[in-house]
Amino acid sequence: MRERFGSKSAIVTLIGLTLAVFSYVTTESLPIGLLPLIAKDLGTTVSAVGLLVTGYGLIIVVVSLPLTRLTRRLPRRRLLCILFGVFVVATCLSAVAWNYWLLMGARMVTALSQALFWAVVTPAAAGLFRAEVRGRAVSILYAGVSVAALAGIPAGTWLGQQTNWRVAFFALSGLGLLVLVAVAAALPNTPAGQGAADRGSAPDRGRYLSIVATTAMAVTGAFTAFTYISPFLTDVSGFAESSIGPLLLARGIAGLAGVFAVGYLVDRHGRLTMMGLIGLQVLALTGQYAFGASQVATVITISVSGFTLAGLPATLGSRVLVYAPGASDMASAGTSTAFNTGITAGAFFGSVLLLGPGVRSTAIVGALLSLVAFASVLAEPVFSSRRQVAPARADKPLPADARVA
């Protein structure tokens, strides 16, 4: 198995990078579970502490592309070590912050490092493996996102509640230090721009831009519904508040399954995998709206939407490695910006709907936005910049995703 997938050092490095993804995602959302504790300790309001998450996401949207362009000449191992070093120091500073503004500043520094991290981690991980298995490697990498939602954030919340919110941040800083050591020891010191996955294998600016647009629309649709899933479950489906945790756990388990399902499909059927995920999302959100009063139907629909949303980042990461029109880190920064823009826009649309038609409407509007994304991925070949594909050389076949019409 190891020989078919990759070398021992490549697998160890991939595990380290997956832990890095887990650490960043957990750190980004950890204040959500610790809002009252942080607010009480720092003498501020819960809404002000909520801005620690909102501001974090906005920083990622704004600076991903400029930071990636600014640092693109740095060797990847050095750059990732710098980023993890910043993560360790800034997260430790968050843990010792004695007032709100110091905590906010430390969080913004962490967000700056995460913005650049998303751009470089996918090509860094994919470049460790043969082209035939890079989709599987990327799916393992992005499993860190699902595990963070499934275990990292709940565990960090529990640790903060049992001890002190600062202890949870100290624990994440320690995990970041382990990642730093692992990456410094195992990641190859490849010069900038010379990694195996630093350029698209079938560059196509038109298809890449279509993927970016599809991403923004699909994620906006998903988060229009998901941001307000808790009031949907209680007000529409009639679940008790005590049931929300187990229901989100079920959704998270389905999401983890989605990540690994994508890993087995995306290398050979990239566009079809993306079509399938977005199509399932349309059906799931439509079903959530139509049958929201049925608790059984709601469990099924939110699990399916968890499956699709979790599988989407791995699909995007793999497809960008095929169609990136220039450097793959710049292309990854573009899809990261689109993804985070979708999260922000979805939360905004959901809040407007919540005040107007009500929480049930978030599901159908999310479905409609997802339908637009589905139409976009259907039309993707129309936007291709490759008018004619030359026959592939026998020793260097065209990537499977590029062969899909």
C-alpha positions as CSV (number, residue, x, y, z in Angstrom):
1,M,0.0,0.0,0.0
2,R,2.8,2.4,1.0
3,E,4.6,1.7,-2.2
4,R,1.5,2.4,-4.3
5,F,0.7,5.6,-2.4
6,G,4.0,7.2,-1.5
7,S,7.2,6.9,0.5
8,K,7.3,6.7,4.3
9,S,8.7,10.3,4.5
10,A,6.0,11.6,2.2
11,I,3.3,10.0,4.3
12,V,4.8,11.3,7.6
13,T,5.0,14.8,6.1
14,L,1.4,14.5,4.9
15,I,0.3,13.6,8.4
16,G,2.1,16.6,9.7
17,L,0.4,18.9,7.2
18,T,-3.0,17.4,8.0
19,L,-2.3,18.2,11.7
20,A,-1.5,21.7,10.6
21,V,-4.9,22.0,8.8
22,F,-6.6,20.6,12.0
23,S,-4.8,23.2,14.2
24,Y,-5.6,26.2,12.0
25,V,-9.3,25.3,11.6
26,T,-9.7,24.5,15.3
27,T,-8.0,27.8,16.3
28,E,-10.2,29.8,13.8
29,S,-13.5,28.6,15.3
30,L,-12.5,27.8,18.9
31,P,-13.8,31.1,20.4
32,I,-17.4,30.1,19.3
33,G,-17.5,27.5,22.1
34,L,-15.7,29.7,24.6
35,L,-17.6,33.0,24.0
36,P,-19.0,33.4,27.6
37,L,-15.8,32.4,29.3
38,I,-13.6,34.8,27.2
39,A,-16.1,37.6,27.6
40,K,-16.3,37.3,31.3
41,D,-12.6,37.0,31.8
42,L,-11.7,40.0,29.6
43,G,-14.7,42.1,30.8
44,T,-16.3,42.5,27.4
45,T,-19.5,41.4,25.6
46,V,-20.3,38.1,23.9
47,S,-20.9,39.9,20.6
48,A,-17.4,41.5,20.8
49,V,-15.9,38.1,21.3
50,G,-17.8,36.9,18.3
51,L,-15.9,39.4,16.2
52,L,-12.8,37.4,16.9
53,V,-14.2,34.8,14.5
54,T,-15.8,37.2,12.0
55,G,-12.6,39.4,11.7
56,Y,-10.5,36.3,11.4
57,G,-12.4,35.2,8.3
58,L,-12.4,38.6,6.7
59,I,-8.6,38.8,7.0
60,I,-8.3,35.6,5.1
61,V,-10.5,36.9,2.3
62,V,-8.6,40.2,2.0
63,V,-5.0,39.1,2.2
64,S,-4.7,35.6,0.7
65,L,-3.8,36.7,-2.9
66,P,-1.5,39.7,-2.0
67,L,0.4,37.7,0.6
68,T,0.8,34.7,-1.7
69,R,2.2,37.0,-4.5
70,L,4.5,38.7,-2.0
71,T,6.1,35.4,-0.8
72,R,6.0,33.3,-3.9
73,R,9.8,33.2,-4.3
74,L,10.4,31.7,-0.9
75,P,11.1,27.9,-0.8
76,R,8.1,26.1,0.5
77,R,9.7,24.4,3.5
78,R,11.1,27.7,4.8
79,L,7.8,29.5,4.2
80,L,5.7,26.8,6.0
81,C,8.1,26.8,8.9
82,I,7.8,30.6,9.2
83,L,4.0,30.2,9.1
84,F,3.9,27.6,11.8
85,G,6.3,29.6,13.9
86,V,3.9,32.6,13.6
87,F,1.0,30.3,14.5
88,V,2.8,29.0,17.6
89,V,3.8,32.5,18.9
90,A,0.5,34.2,18.0
91,T,-1.7,31.4,19.5
92,C,0.5,31.5,22.7
93,L,0.0,35.2,22.8
94,S,-3.8,34.7,22.5
95,A,-3.6,32.4,25.5
96,V,-1.8,35.1,27.7
97,A,-3.7,38.1,26.4
98,W,-4.7,40.3,29.3
99,N,-7.2,42.4,27.4
100,Y,-9.6,42.2,24.5
101,W,-7.5,44.2,22.0
102,L,-4.4,42.2,22.5
103,L,-6.4,39.0,21.9
104,M,-7.9,40.6,18.8
105,G,-4.4,41.5,17.5
106,A,-3.0,38.0,18.2
107,R,-5.9,36.5,16.4
108,M,-5.4,38.8,13.3
109,V,-1.7,37.8,13.1
110,T,-2.8,34.1,13.2
111,A,-5.3,34.8,10.5
112,L,-2.6,36.4,8.3
113,S,-0.5,33.2,8.6
114,Q,-3.6,31.0,7.8
115,A,-4.4,33.1,4.7
116,L,-1.0,32.2,3.3
117,F,-1.1,28.7,4.6
118,W,-4.2,27.8,2.6
119,A,-2.4,28.9,-0.6
120,V,0.7,26.9,-0.2
121,V,-0.3,23.7,1.7
122,T,-2.2,22.0,-1.1
123,P,0.7,22.1,-3.7
124,A,3.2,21.3,-0.9
125,A,1.3,18.2,0.1
126,A,0.4,17.1,-3.5
127,G,4.0,17.6,-4.7
128,L,5.1,14.8,-2.4
129,F,3.1,12.2,-4.4
130,R,2.8,10.9,-7.9
131,A,0.2,12.7,-10.1
132,E,-2.0,9.5,-10.1
133,V,-2.6,9.7,-6.3
134,R,-2.5,13.4,-5.6
135,G,-6.3,13.6,-5.3
136,R,-6.2,11.0,-2.5
137,A,-3.4,12.9,-0.8
138,V,-5.3,16.1,-0.9
139,S,-8.4,14.4,0.5
140,I,-6.3,13.2,3.5
141,L,-5.0,16.7,3.9
142,Y,-8.5,18.2,4.0
143,A,-9.7,15.5,6.4
144,G,-8.0,17.8,8.9
145,V,-10.9,20.3,8.4
146,S,-13.6,17.7,9.1
147,V,-11.7,16.2,12.1
148,A,-11.3,19.8,13.5
149,A,-15.1,20.3,13.3
150,L,-15.8,16.8,14.6
151,A,-13.3,16.6,17.4
152,G,-11.0,19.6,17.7
153,I,-13.5,22.4,18.4
154,P,-15.6,20.3,20.8
155,A,-12.5,19.0,22.6
156,G,-11.0,22.5,22.8
157,T,-14.3,23.8,24.1
158,W,-14.5,21.0,26.7
159,L,-10.9,21.7,27.8
160,G,-11.6,25.4,28.2
161,Q,-14.7,24.8,30.2
162,Q,-13.0,22.3,32.5
163,T,-9.9,24.4,33.1
164,N,-9.6,27.9,31.6
165,W,-10.2,29.1,28.1
166,R,-6.5,30.0,27.9
167,V,-5.5,26.3,28.4
168,A,-7.2,25.4,25.1
169,F,-5.1,28.0,23.2
170,F,-1.9,26.8,25.0
171,A,-2.7,23.2,23.8
172,L,-3.1,24.3,20.2
173,S,0.2,26.3,20.4
174,G,1.9,23.1,21.6
175,L,0.4,21.1,18.7
176,G,1.6,23.8,16.3
177,L,5.1,23.4,17.7
178,L,5.0,19.6,17.0
179,V,3.9,20.4,13.4
180,L,6.7,22.8,13.0
181,V,9.3,20.3,14.0
182,A,7.8,17.6,11.8
183,V,7.7,19.8,8.7
184,A,11.1,21.2,9.3
185,A,12.5,17.6,9.5
186,A,10.5,15.9,6.7
187,L,9.4,18.4,4.0
188,P,11.9,18.4,1.1
189,N,13.8,21.7,0.6
190,T,12.5,22.3,-2.9
191,P,13.4,25.7,-4.5
192,A,10.4,28.0,-5.1
193,G,8.5,27.1,-8.3
194,Q,10.2,23.8,-8.8
195,G,8.0,21.4,-6.9
196,A,6.2,18.6,-8.7
197,A,2.8,20.3,-8.2
198,D,3.8,24.0,-8.4
199,R,2.2,24.3,-11.9
200,G,-1.1,23.1,-13.3
201,S,-0.7,19.8,-15.2
202,A,-3.2,21.0,-17.8
203,P,-3.3,24.8,-17.5
204,D,-6.6,26.4,-18.5
205,R,-7.4,29.9,-17.3
206,G,-11.1,29.7,-18.5
207,R,-11.8,26.5,-16.6
208,Y,-9.9,27.7,-13.5
209,L,-12.0,30.9,-13.4
210,S,-15.2,28.8,-13.8
211,I,-14.1,26.7,-10.9
212,V,-13.6,29.8,-8.8
213,A,-17.0,31.1,-9.6
214,T,-18.6,27.7,-9.0
215,T,-16.8,27.5,-5.6
216,A,-18.1,30.9,-4.4
217,M,-21.7,30.2,-5.4
218,A,-21.7,26.6,-4.0
219,V,-20.2,27.7,-0.7
220,T,-22.6,30.7,-0.4
221,G,-25.5,28.3,-0.9
222,A,-24.2,25.9,1.7
223,F,-23.6,28.5,4.4
224,T,-26.8,30.4,3.8
225,A,-28.5,27.3,5.2
226,F,-25.7,26.0,7.6
227,T,-25.0,29.2,9.5
228,Y,-28.4,29.1,11.0
229,I,-28.9,25.3,11.3
230,S,-29.4,25.4,15.0
231,P,-32.6,27.5,14.9
232,F,-33.8,25.5,12.0
233,L,-33.4,22.3,14.0
234,T,-35.3,23.7,17.0
235,D,-37.9,25.9,15.3
236,V,-38.7,24.0,12.2
237,S,-37.9,20.4,12.9
238,G,-38.9,20.5,16.6
239,F,-35.7,19.1,18.1
240,A,-34.7,19.9,21.7
241,E,-31.7,22.1,22.1
242,S,-29.9,19.2,23.8
243,S,-30.2,17.3,20.5
244,I,-28.2,19.8,18.4
245,G,-24.8,18.6,19.5
246,P,-25.5,14.9,18.6
247,L,-27.1,16.0,15.3
248,L,-24.0,18.1,14.4
249,L,-21.8,15.2,15.3
250,A,-23.8,13.0,12.9
251,R,-23.3,15.7,10.2
252,G,-19.6,15.8,11.0
253,I,-19.2,12.0,10.6
254,A,-21.0,12.2,7.3
255,G,-18.6,15.0,6.3
256,L,-15.6,12.9,7.1
257,A,-17.0,10.1,4.9
258,G,-17.4,12.7,2.1
259,V,-13.8,13.6,2.3
260,F,-12.6,10.1,1.9
261,A,-15.1,9.2,-0.8
262,V,-13.8,12.2,-2.8
263,G,-10.3,10.8,-2.4
264,Y,-11.2,7.7,-4.3
265,L,-13.0,9.5,-7.1
266,V,-11.4,12.8,-7.8
267,D,-8.1,11.6,-9.5
268,R,-10.1,9.9,-12.3
269,H,-13.3,11.9,-12.4
270,G,-12.6,15.4,-11.1
271,R,-15.4,17.4,-12.8
272,L,-18.0,14.6,-12.3
273,T,-17.1,14.4,-8.6
274,M,-17.7,18.2,-8.3
275,M,-21.0,17.9,-10.2
276,G,-22.1,15.1,-8.0
277,L,-21.3,16.9,-4.8
278,I,-23.1,20.1,-5.8
279,G,-26.0,18.2,-7.3
280,L,-26.4,16.3,-4.0
281,Q,-26.2,19.6,-2.1
282,V,-29.1,21.0,-4.2
283,L,-31.2,17.9,-3.4
284,A,-30.3,17.9,0.3
285,L,-31.1,21.6,0.8
286,T,-34.4,21.3,-1.2
287,G,-35.3,18.3,0.9
288,Q,-34.4,20.1,4.1
289,Y,-36.9,22.9,3.1
290,A,-39.6,20.6,1.8
291,F,-39.5,18.0,4.6
292,G,-38.1,20.1,7.5
293,A,-41.0,19.3,9.8
294,S,-40.0,15.6,9.7
295,Q,-37.2,14.9,12.1
296,V,-36.1,11.7,10.2
297,A,-35.9,13.6,6.9
298,T,-34.0,16.4,8.5
299,V,-31.4,14.1,9.9
300,I,-30.9,12.6,6.5
301,T,-30.8,15.9,4.6
302,I,-28.3,17.6,7.0
303,S,-26.1,14.6,6.9
304,V,-26.1,14.6,3.1
305,S,-25.3,18.3,3.0
306,G,-22.5,17.7,5.5
307,F,-21.1,15.0,3.2
308,T,-21.1,17.3,0.2
309,L,-19.7,20.4,1.9
310,A,-16.8,18.5,3.5
311,G,-15.9,16.9,0.2
312,L,-15.9,20.1,-1.7
313,P,-12.5,21.6,-0.5
314,A,-10.7,18.4,-1.4
315,T,-12.2,18.4,-4.9
316,L,-11.3,22.0,-5.4
317,G,-7.8,21.5,-4.2
318,S,-7.2,18.6,-6.6
319,R,-8.8,20.3,-9.6
320,V,-6.8,23.5,-9.1
321,L,-3.6,21.3,-9.4
322,V,-4.8,20.4,-12.9
323,Y,-6.1,23.7,-14.3
324,A,-4.0,26.3,-12.5
325,P,-3.1,28.8,-15.3
326,G,0.1,29.9,-13.5
327,A,1.6,29.0,-10.2
328,S,-0.6,26.6,-8.2
329,D,-0.1,28.5,-5.0
330,M,-1.6,31.7,-6.6
331,A,-4.4,29.5,-8.0
332,S,-5.0,28.0,-4.5
333,A,-5.1,31.5,-3.0
334,G,-7.9,32.3,-5.5
335,T,-10.1,29.4,-4.6
336,S,-9.4,30.0,-0.8
337,T,-10.6,33.6,-1.3
338,A,-13.7,32.3,-3.2
339,F,-14.4,29.8,-0.4
340,N,-14.1,32.3,2.4
341,T,-16.1,34.8,0.5
342,G,-18.9,32.2,0.1
343,I,-18.8,31.6,3.9
344,T,-19.1,35.3,4.6
345,A,-21.8,35.9,2.0
346,G,-23.8,32.9,3.1
347,A,-23.8,34.0,6.7
348,F,-25.0,37.5,5.5
349,F,-27.8,36.2,3.3
350,G,-28.9,33.8,6.1
351,S,-29.1,36.7,8.6
352,V,-31.3,38.7,6.1
353,L,-33.6,35.8,5.6
354,L,-33.8,35.1,9.3
355,L,-35.2,38.6,9.8
356,G,-37.6,38.4,6.8
357,P,-39.2,35.1,5.6
358,G,-37.8,33.1,8.5
359,V,-35.2,30.4,9.1
360,R,-36.9,27.8,6.9
361,S,-36.3,30.0,3.8
362,T,-32.5,29.7,4.3
363,A,-32.7,26.1,3.1
364,I,-34.5,26.8,-0.2
365,V,-32.4,29.9,-0.9
366,G,-29.3,27.9,-0.3
367,A,-30.7,25.2,-2.7
368,L,-31.3,27.9,-5.4
369,L,-27.8,29.3,-5.1
370,S,-26.4,25.7,-5.2
371,L,-28.5,25.2,-8.4
372,V,-26.7,28.1,-10.0
373,A,-23.4,26.6,-9.0
374,F,-24.5,23.2,-10.6
375,A,-25.3,25.0,-13.8
376,S,-21.9,26.7,-13.7
377,V,-20.0,23.4,-13.4
378,L,-22.2,21.9,-16.2
379,A,-21.2,24.8,-18.4
380,E,-17.5,24.7,-17.4
381,P,-16.1,23.2,-20.7
382,V,-17.7,26.1,-22.6
383,F,-15.2,28.5,-20.9
384,S,-12.2,26.4,-21.6
385,S,-9.2,28.2,-23.0
386,R,-7.8,25.0,-24.5
387,R,-9.5,25.0,-27.9
388,Q,-7.7,21.9,-29.0
389,V,-5.8,19.4,-26.8
390,A,-2.8,17.9,-28.4
391,P,-2.4,14.1,-28.2
392,A,-0.8,13.1,-25.0
393,R,2.8,11.7,-25.0
394,A,3.0,8.0,-23.9
395,D,5.3,8.9,-21.0
396,K,3.2,11.8,-19.8
397,P,-0.6,11.3,-20.1
398,L,-3.0,14.1,-19.8
399,P,-4.6,14.2,-16.3
400,A,-7.9,12.4,-16.1
401,D,-9.8,15.4,-15.0
402,A,-8.6,17.3,-18.1
403,R,-10.0,14.6,-20.3
404,V,-13.5,15.0,-19.1
405,A,-15.5,17.0,-21.5
